[in-house]
Amino acid sequence: MSDMERDDELDHMLARSFGPPDSAAGHGESIEPSSGFATSVMERVREEAAAVAALGPIRFPWRRAVPGICMVVLAVAVCATLLTLASIGAAHLASHAILSATAQGSHGVVAEWTDVATRLHLGWLGIGVLIALVPFRLSRGLMAGQQRT
């Protein structure tokens, strides 16, 4: 049953129970607010609004936010360092491979590349970059999913 059907059913039941007097139905009087009801409610609403306005704006909880901000800064610094080291290593690997390819031909290039990649720890740098970027992408994906709904 949809929300609209439930609302229509509820309206029908309320009209049947509390509607105008109906001689056939035998139901009694209609319900109406007392004469000063709307005025007293609006006065109370204004009092609540004035009390909330007197408190002032809500302060940002810096004490709780600072650790998270520090972790984000640290993660960005680690990502930047890993990317810098990886790009330096890749440039060194490429230059070394080009020099070795011209010196000894193309048959030993793959062995030279793997040797240099192992010495520069490019595998570990790649794993570090993935470890740093996966939570970032995951959180962005989760936030995008919440905004759609």
Backbone hydrogen bonds, N-H to C=O, Kabsch-Sander energy under -0.5 kcal/mol:
donor,donor_aa,acceptor,acceptor_aa,energy
6,R,2,S,-2.1
7,D,3,D,-2.6
8,D,4,M,-2.4
9,E,5,E,-2.4
10,L,6,R,-2.6
11,D,7,D,-2.7
12,H,8,D,-2.3
13,M,9,E,-2.4
14,L,10,L,-2.6
15,A,11,D,-2.5
16,R,12,H,-2.2
17,S,13,M,-2.3
18,F,14,L,-3.3
19,G,15,A,-1.2
22,D,27,H,-1.0
26,G,22,D,-2.2
31,I,18,F,-0.7
32,E,30,S,-0.5
37,F,34,S,-1.2
40,S,36,G,-2.4
41,V,37,F,-2.4
42,M,38,A,-2.3
43,E,39,T,-2.1
44,R,40,S,-2.1
45,V,41,V,-2.3
46,R,42,M,-2.2
47,E,43,E,-2.1
48,E,44,R,-2.3
49,A,45,V,-2.4
50,A,46,R,-2.3
51,A,47,E,-2.2
52,V,48,E,-2.3
53,A,49,A,-2.3
54,A,50,A,-1.8
55,L,51,A,-0.9
55,L,52,V,-0.5
56,G,52,V,-0.7
56,G,53,A,-0.6
62,W,60,F,-2.0
64,R,61,P,-0.7
65,A,61,P,-1.5
66,V,62,W,-2.5
68,G,64,R,-0.5
69,I,65,A,-2.4
70,C,66,V,-2.7
71,M,67,P,-2.2
72,V,68,G,-2.1
73,V,69,I,-2.4
74,L,70,C,-2.6
75,A,71,M,-2.6
76,V,72,V,-2.5
77,A,73,V,-2.3
78,V,74,L,-2.6
79,C,75,A,-2.6
80,A,76,V,-2.6
81,T,77,A,-2.5
82,L,78,V,-2.8
83,L,79,C,-2.7
84,T,80,A,-2.3
85,L,81,T,-2.7
86,A,82,L,-2.6
87,S,83,L,-2.5
88,I,84,T,-2.4
89,G,85,L,-2.6
90,A,86,A,-2.7
91,A,87,S,-2.3
92,H,88,I,-2.5
93,L,89,G,-2.8
94,A,90,A,-2.6
95,S,91,A,-2.5
96,H,92,H,-2.4
97,A,93,L,-2.5
98,I,94,A,-2.4
99,L,95,S,-2.2
100,S,96,H,-2.5
101,A,97,A,-2.3
102,T,98,I,-2.0
103,A,99,L,-1.5
104,Q,100,S,-2.5
105,G,101,A,-1.4
109,V,106,S,-0.7
112,E,108,G,-2.0
113,W,109,V,-2.7
114,T,110,V,-2.4
115,D,111,A,-2.0
116,V,112,E,-2.6
117,A,113,W,-2.9
118,T,114,T,-2.1
119,R,115,D,-2.2
120,L,116,V,-2.4
121,H,117,A,-0.6
121,H,118,T,-0.7
122,L,117,A,-2.0
125,L,121,H,-1.9
126,G,122,L,-2.5
127,I,123,G,-2.3
128,G,124,W,-2.4
129,V,125,L,-2.3
130,L,126,G,-2.3
131,I,127,I,-2.7
132,A,128,G,-1.9
133,L,129,V,-2.3
134,V,130,L,-2.5
136,F,132,A,-0.6
137,R,133,L,-2.5
138,L,134,V,-2.6
139,S,135,P,-2.5
140,R,136,F,-2.1
141,G,137,R,-2.2
142,L,138,L,-2.3
143,M,139,S,-2.4
144,A,140,R,-2.1
145,G,141,G,-1.8
146,Q,142,L,-1.7
147,Q,143,M,-1.7
148,R,144,A,-1.3
149,T,145,G,-0.9
